[in-house]
Amino acid sequence: MTEFLCPCGPGITVPAALMPDFAKAGGLIPVITQDASTLEVLMLAYMNEEAFAKTLETGEVHYWSRSRNELWHKGETSGHVQKLRGMRIDCDNDALLVRVDQTGGAACHTGYRSCFYRALTEDGVIECCPLIFDPDAL
Amino acid sequence: MTEFLCPCGPGITVPAALMPDFAKAGGLIPVITQDASTLEVLMLAYMNEEAFAKTLETGEVHYWSRSRNELWHKGETSGHVQKLRGMRIDCDNDALLVRVDQTGGAACHTGYRSCFYRALTEDGVIECCPLIFDPDAL
């Protein structure tokens, strides 16, 4: 699968075709975050217009935290930032897909590589994803 | 990456650990749909409790259409159904990841394989995904 580097930097201009329709979505759009190398889905979070702009300005993914109601620079305190490698938009301009290099190897606050670390199987629910760090030991 | 077949069939019991918290999410949760073979993200849509149950009962992905406000058996009219291969849930139990075999090869109503068919690059927005069918010719 071809991957393209996403241009980043201060003052970057986003073509209209890739601008999310924040107004239609009530200000927040869902963002799927995928590991740029393995294509594993790491998490789903949300961006508002400010988080979207900060992500492209800095090259590190910013979300809008719905629980804290504030801009969320992912990994700012832990150092586990997400370096932006690619950005795609869906047909309705109301969802984004970002591809990242996940510093530290874990996207989830639980210490698992992916927030989607539980799978349904014939034997019940299993942990399908490695634990990278112990959050209690931080 | 290990993949696990998701059990399906009438009367399937979902373990509590994999049950989405529909109430917390206002009845609808976002669902990321990923190609089971290539891991390409095909689309993002929503499920309510009925769509979730129907998906597991039938082994074909059902969503809740927010625009039509009705249960949406993906591919019911076109034949482009999504065969369920895996199901994962996130750490907050408010997002799902399904892995599917996409019948017909295209998940998007535009005819592209993925709804995320546009990527931001140094040269502007490009189409990063093949067109599988011409929707005007249907």
Interface residues (C-beta under 8 A of the other chain):
Chain A: M1 T2 F4 L5 C6 P7 V14 P15 A17 L18 P30 I32 Q34 T38 L39 E40 V41 M43 L44 G86 M87 R88 I89 D90 C91 D92 A95 L97 C108 H109 T110 Y112 C115 F116 Y117 R118 A119 L120 T121 E122 G124 V125 I126 C128
Chain B: M1 T2 F4 L5 C6 P7 V14 P15 A17 L18 P30 I32 Q34 T38 L39 E40 V41 M43 L44 G86 M87 R88 I89 D90 C91 D92 A95 L97 C108 H109 T110 Y112 C115 F116 Y117 R118 A119 L120 T121 E122 G124 V125 I126 C128
